[in-house]
Amino acid sequence: MKTIRLRFTGTACAACCAKIEDEIRKLNGVGDVSISVMTGLVKIKLDPEKKESILKESKAIFDRIEPSAQFQI
């Protein structure tokens, strides 16, 4: 497992970020995820071989739940 750090910008509420964490955590190849509303930082512990698909699915989850924020890959 490898931990990657990504940023998001824009408005995001803590409750929405918790929902996003829960959905990303369920993705195949994800070990853990944490999102900080205060810093705009997303940390995902993942299987490096599945990185591209995890990032694509994570962005789709982020866009669906919190469309006012921009998840930066």
Phi and psi restraints in degrees (value plus and minus 20) as a CYANA .aco file:
   2 LYS   PHI    -150.3  -110.3
   2 LYS   PSI     120.3   160.3
   3 THR   PHI    -119.1   -79.1
   3 THR   PSI     107.6   147.6
   4 ILE   PHI    -134.5   -94.5
   4 ILE   PSI     132.6   172.6
   5 ARG   PHI    -141.8  -101.8
   5 ARG   PSI     110.5   150.5
   6 LEU   PHI    -150.3  -110.3
   6 LEU   PSI     144.8   184.8
   7 ARG   PHI    -135.3   -95.3
   7 ARG   PSI     136.3   176.3
   8 PHE   PHI    -155.2  -115.2
   8 PHE   PSI     131.1   171.1
   9 THR   PHI    -145.5  -105.5
   9 THR   PSI     142.1   182.1
  10 GLY   PHI      76.2   116.2
  10 GLY   PSI    -193.2  -153.2
  11 THR   PHI     -98.9   -58.9
  11 THR   PSI     113.9   153.9
  12 ALA   PHI    -169.0  -129.0
  12 ALA   PSI     111.3   151.3
  13 CYS   PHI    -114.3   -74.3
  13 CYS   PSI     135.9   175.9
  14 ALA   PHI     -83.2   -43.2
  14 ALA   PSI     -58.8   -18.8
  15 ALA   PHI     -84.6   -44.6
  15 ALA   PSI     -61.7   -21.7
  16 CYS   PHI     -85.9   -45.9
  16 CYS   PSI     -60.7   -20.7
  17 CYS   PHI     -82.8   -42.8
  17 CYS   PSI     -56.0   -16.0
  18 ALA   PHI     -84.6   -44.6
  18 ALA   PSI     -60.1   -20.1
  19 LYS   PHI     -84.6   -44.6
  19 LYS   PSI     -61.8   -21.8
  20 ILE   PHI     -82.7   -42.7
  20 ILE   PSI     -65.9   -25.9
  21 GLU   PHI     -76.0   -36.0
  21 GLU   PSI     -66.5   -26.5
  22 ASP   PHI     -80.0   -40.0
  22 ASP   PSI     -63.5   -23.5
  23 GLU   PHI     -90.9   -50.9
  23 GLU   PSI     -60.7   -20.7
  24 ILE   PHI     -85.8   -45.8
  24 ILE   PSI     -59.3   -19.3
  25 ARG   PHI     -79.2   -39.2
  25 ARG   PSI     -47.8    -7.8
  26 LYS   PHI     -99.8   -59.8
  26 LYS   PSI     -31.7     8.3
  27 LEU   PHI     -87.5   -47.5
  27 LEU   PSI     123.6   163.6
  28 ASN   PHI     -83.4   -43.4
  28 ASN   PSI     104.1   144.1
  29 GLY   PHI      79.7   119.7
  29 GLY   PSI     -21.5    18.5
  30 VAL   PHI    -118.4   -78.4
  30 VAL   PSI     107.5   147.5
  31 GLY   PHI    -109.4   -69.4
  31 GLY   PSI     -63.1   -23.1
  32 ASP   PHI    -181.9  -141.9
  32 ASP   PSI     142.2   182.2
  33 VAL   PHI    -170.0  -130.0
  33 VAL   PSI     123.2   163.2
  34 SER   PHI    -161.9  -121.9
  34 SER   PSI     121.0   161.0
  35 ILE   PHI    -145.7  -105.7
  35 ILE   PSI     108.3   148.3
  36 SER   PHI    -127.4   -87.4
  36 SER   PSI      95.0   135.0
  37 VAL   PHI     -85.7   -45.7
  37 VAL   PSI     -56.9   -16.9
  38 MET   PHI     -85.7   -45.7
  38 MET   PSI     -61.2   -21.2
  39 THR   PHI    -119.8   -79.8
  39 THR   PSI     -33.5     6.5
  40 GLY   PHI      50.0    90.0
  40 GLY   PSI       9.7    49.7
  41 LEU   PHI    -130.8   -90.8
  41 LEU   PSI     114.8   154.8
  42 VAL   PHI    -136.3   -96.3
  42 VAL   PSI     104.1   144.1
  43 LYS   PHI    -134.1   -94.1
  43 LYS   PSI     106.2   146.2
  44 ILE   PHI    -146.5  -106.5
  44 ILE   PSI     103.2   143.2
  45 LYS   PHI    -112.9   -72.9
  45 LYS   PSI      97.7   137.7
  46 LEU   PHI    -162.4  -122.4
  46 LEU   PSI     146.2   186.2
  47 ASP   PHI     -96.9   -56.9
  47 ASP   PSI      97.6   137.6
  48 PRO   PHI     -76.5   -36.5
  48 PRO   PSI     -48.8    -8.8
  49 GLU   PHI     -90.8   -50.8
  49 GLU   PSI     -38.9     1.1
  50 LYS   PHI    -130.5   -90.5
  50 LYS   PSI      -7.0    33.0
  51 LYS   PHI     -74.5   -34.5
  51 LYS   PSI     -70.1   -30.1
  52 GLU   PHI     -81.2   -41.2
  52 GLU   PSI     -65.9   -25.9
  53 SER   PHI     -89.0   -49.0
  53 SER   PSI     -56.6   -16.6
  54 ILE   PHI     -84.4   -44.4
  54 ILE   PSI     -63.6   -23.6
  55 LEU   PHI     -84.0   -44.0
  55 LEU   PSI     -61.6   -21.6
  56 LYS   PHI     -83.0   -43.0
  56 LYS   PSI     -67.0   -27.0
  57 GLU   PHI     -87.3   -47.3
  57 GLU   PSI     -56.9   -16.9
  58 SER   PHI     -84.1   -44.1
  58 SER   PSI     -61.7   -21.7
  59 LYS   PHI     -83.2   -43.2
  59 LYS   PSI     -61.3   -21.3
  60 ALA   PHI     -82.7   -42.7
  60 ALA   PSI     -61.3   -21.3
  61 ILE   PHI     -83.5   -43.5
  61 ILE   PSI     -68.2   -28.2
  62 PHE   PHI     -79.0   -39.0
  62 PHE   PSI     -66.9   -26.9
  63 ASP   PHI     -83.9   -43.9
  63 ASP   PSI     -55.9   -15.9
  64 ARG   PHI     -92.3   -52.3
  64 ARG   PSI     -63.7   -23.7
  65 ILE   PHI    -103.3   -63.3
  65 ILE   PSI     -58.0   -18.0
  66 GLU   PHI    -152.9  -112.9
  66 GLU   PSI      51.4    91.4
  67 PRO   PHI     -86.0   -46.0
  67 PRO   PSI     -36.9     3.1
  68 SER   PHI     -99.2   -59.2
  68 SER   PSI     -32.3     7.7
  69 ALA   PHI    -124.2   -84.2
  69 ALA   PSI     129.7   169.7
  70 GLN   PHI    -131.4   -91.4
  70 GLN   PSI      94.7   134.7
  71 PHE   PHI    -102.6   -62.6
  71 PHE   PSI     101.0   141.0
  72 GLN   PHI    -122.2   -82.2
  72 GLN   PSI      95.7   135.7
